[in-house]
Amino acid sequence: MILGWHNVESTWRYPARAGRGLGSITRQWRMLRRVTNVVPLDAALVALQEGRRLPARAVALTFDDGYRDNLALAAPVLRRLGLPATFFLVPGFLDRQVDPWWERVAFAFAKATATRREFEGIALNLDSPWSRTASLKEVEPALKARDDAARERAVAELVEVLAPAGRFRCEHLFMDWDEARSLIRPGLSIGSHTMRHAILARETEAYQVADLRESRARLQETLDVPVTSLAYPNGQDGDYDSTTMAAAAAAGYSSAMTTSGLINRSTTEPFAIRRRMVGPTDNVVRVVMGLVAGVQRERGERTRVTAQDRS
């Protein structure tokens, strides 16, 4: 199975008590080291596709987006525990040419000077931290449903409506190219998370092909590392399609990660690899119990399908 995280410590979109994320994620990894065999992602996928057996209870660790605390906090713990991991990066964020829209919007809600406003027919209640979070979660699906250009316009309009005090600064939360280069160590590898973090199935075929080629080329040339794996932004069913998978193959990737499902086999489509996302503050016991339950559920579903095929 493949597990994924985003940040370690608190962000505008994922607030948490200071220090809680690092302590919790360290406990998660210690438990995984005890009860599983943590393997490098790319090598494990090659072995899987070639039909070779992986170690029992094989698990690969991944990070999406390129939060700065991946370098400052996650990488030292991974090295200390001797665990490999893959970091899926967004060149547009590293360039400071693109803002991570979900963090910019969360910042705008947290710092809003407006009280009650409306955005595209959605009433925004900004009276308390709880109501701000509720309003944020209500508008996010509408923003995710758009292509990249339309979402950028809508985010700018929403930020103007909220009138936040101050300006969102990407560099406070996300790595730049020099920091990404510092991340590279034995056992820590790099993958692509697209050029601008666009949800690919919302875009044209030409956009997808160009984006995936440029992202891989920029990462390989600038960081001087091979990039063979891709993580789809958002990564749920409908966020990628057959056009996306064909574009990924044409761009030279050998695999692509989703954010749904748990068990991968030699028969798993290499451009629809299953992955489970985990929160850095999730309780370690609940994480492990959730993984066990997920494995049992997917094995049960596979058993039922096999029985139906034989009948």
N, C-alpha and C positions, 0 to 999 in steps of 0.2 A: 504494500500500500504506500501511497504518497501523501504526506501531510504538508500543509502550507500555512504560513503566518504572514502578516503584513508588518506591523510595528511591534516594538517591545514595550515602550513606555507610553504615557499619555500623549494624545494628539487632540486637535480640535474636534475631529470626528469620532475618536475613540478615547474619551476622557477616562482617567483612572487615578487612583491615589498614587502619589510619587513613590517609586520603588516597588510597587506591587507587581508590575509587569515583569521586571527582571527576576524577582524572586519566584514568581509562579512559573515562568517559562523555563527557568533553570530546573525546577522540580519536575516539570513535564519531561525534559530531556534526560534527566537522570533516571526517571522511571522507564523511558523508552530504551535507554541503554541497558537497563537491567532485564527487561522482558522481551526485547526484540533484537534484531540484527540490523543496525542502521548502515545502509549501503549508499554509495555514490549514485546519484540519479541517472546520469547518462550511461554509465557502464551497466547499471541494472536494466535499463530499457533495452540496450543492445542485446544483452544476454536473454532477456525475455523474448524479444523478437526473433532471435535465433533458436529459440526452443531450449535453451540451456536452463538448468535448475538454479534458482536463487537460494540463498540460505533460508532456513525456516524462519518464519515471522519477519521477513525482510521489509524494511521501512526506509523510505527516502524523505529527506527534509528539504523544504523549499521556502523561499521568501519572495513576496511580490512587491513591486513599486519602487524600491530603493530608498526607504526611510533611512535617515542618518543614523538612527540608533541600531540599525542592522550592523553597521561598521563599529560603532562605539561600544555597544553592549552585547549584541548577539554573537558576533564573530569571536571575541575573546572567550566567551563561555563555550562555544562550539570547539574551539581549539583546545581549551583546557580539558574538555570531556573526550576529545579525540573523535568528534563526530563530523562527517562530511555534510555539506549542504550546497544547494544551488540557489543563486539570487537572480531573479528575473527583473531586469532593469529597463527603464524607459528613456531613450536618448533625449527626447524632448524635455523631460524633467532635468536631466543632467546638464543640458544646454541652458536651462533657465528660460527656454522659449515657450514652455507650456506650463500652466499651473495645474496641479492635481485638483480637479474641479470639486471633488467631494470635501476636501479639506478647506478650500477657499469658501465654499458655501457654509460649512460648519462654523468657520471663523466669523462669517458675516452674521449668522444667527446668534452666536455667543456674544458678539460685540455690537449688536444692533442698537441703534438709538431710536428707531421707530418703536411704537407700542403695538398697535394692531394695524395690519395692512393686509392686502390681498395680492395674490400672484396667480394669474391665469385661472381665476375662479376659485382658488384655494384660499380660505381665510387663514391668515398667519397670526397665531396668538403668541405674543412675545412678552407676556406678563411675568413669567417665571422661568427659571432654568428648565423645569420639567416641560412646560408648554412650548418652549423654544425647541427642545429636542423632539417633541411630538410633531411640531410643524415641519422641522427639518426632514424627519422620516416620511412625512406625507408628500413632500415635493420631490424627494429623490427618485421615486419610480418614474415620474413624468420626465425628469431630466435624463435618466438612463435610456428612455425609449427613443431618444433622438439620435441623429447622426452627429458627428463631431462638430461640424460648423454650426448647426442649429443649437446644439447644447451650449457651445461657447457664447452665442448670442443670448440665450436664455439665462445663463449664469450671470452674465454682465448686467442684464436687466434686473434679476433678482437681488444682486448685491446692491444695485442702486436703490431699489425699493427698501431694503433693510437699513441702508445708510450706516454701516458699521463705523465705530470709532477706530481709526487707524487703518493700516493697509496690510493685507495678508502678504507674508514673505515666505516664498517657497524654500529659500535657503535655510530657514530655521528648522525645517523638518526633513528635507531631502538632500541626498548626496549630490555632489557635483562630479565631474569627470576625475579629478585628482583623488577624491575620496573613493570613488568606485575602483580606481586603480589600486589604492591601498587595501581594498577588500580582498584582492586576489592573493591567495595563499594555498599551499598544498591542502587538498580536501575541500576547498571552497571554489565553486565554479560559477560561471555566468551564463544566463539565458536571456532571451528577449521577451519583453512584455509589450511589444509593439512600439512604434515611433512616438505616438502621442496619447497612448492609452485610450484609443477609440474602441468602442464596442463594435467589433469588426462586421458582424452580420447586418449592422445598420448602414454600412457603407457600400459603395459600388464595387464591382469586381476590380476595376482599374485602381481604385484607391487601395483596396486590400493588397493587391499584388505589389504596388509601389511601396506601401508602408512596410510590409514584412521584409521586402528586399533591403530597403534602406536601413531599417532598424538593425538587422543582422550585420550588414556591412559596416555600419558605424561602430557597433560594439566590437566587432572583430578587429577593425583597423585601429581604433583609438585605444583599446585595452590590450591588443595583441594577444587575444585568447580565442580558441575555437568556440563558436556558438552554434549548437546543434538542436537545442530545445527551445520551445516557445510556450508561454503561458497566455491563454486568451484572457483579456480583460473581462471581468465579471464572470465569465466562464460557465454560465448556466446554459441549459438547452435554449436555443433561440439566439444566443449571443455569438454563435459561430454556426456555419452551415457547410454544405458540400463545396461551395465556392471558396470559403475560407480555408478548408482543409487542402483543396487543390492549390491555392495560392501559397500556403505554407510549404507544401512539398516543392513547388516550383522555385521558392526562395532559398531552398537548400536545407531547410530544417528536416530532422529525422523523426521528430515527435512533437506533440503539442499537448499541453495540460488543460483540462477543464477544472471546474470546482464542484463537481458532483460525482457521486459514486465512491467506491473504496477499493474494490478488488480488481487488479489487472492480471491478465493471463496472456499467453502467447497469441491468443486469438483476438485480443483487444485491438481495436483500430488504433494505429500509432498516432493518428492526429485527433484522437478523442480519448486520451489517457485519463483515467479517473483519479481524482484527488479530493481530499477532505481538508477544508480550511479549519484552523483552530485559533481561538482567541488567546492572546498572551496571558490574560488573567484567569483563564478557565481553570477550574479545580482539576488537579492531576488525576484524581480518582475518577471523576466524571468523564474526563477525556478518555481514559483507558476503558472504562465501562462502555462508553459510547462507541469506541472502535470495535470492541468485542461484539456488541449488539449489532453494529453495522455489518461486520463480517458474517455473523450468523444469518442475518436477514438476507444478504446477497447470496450466500451459499444456498439458503433455502429456496430462494427464487430460481437459482440456476438448476437446483435439483428438480423443481416442479416443471421447468421448461423442458429439461431433458426427458422427464417421464412422459410429458405430452408428446414430444417428438417421437418417442418410441411406440406410443399407442396408436 
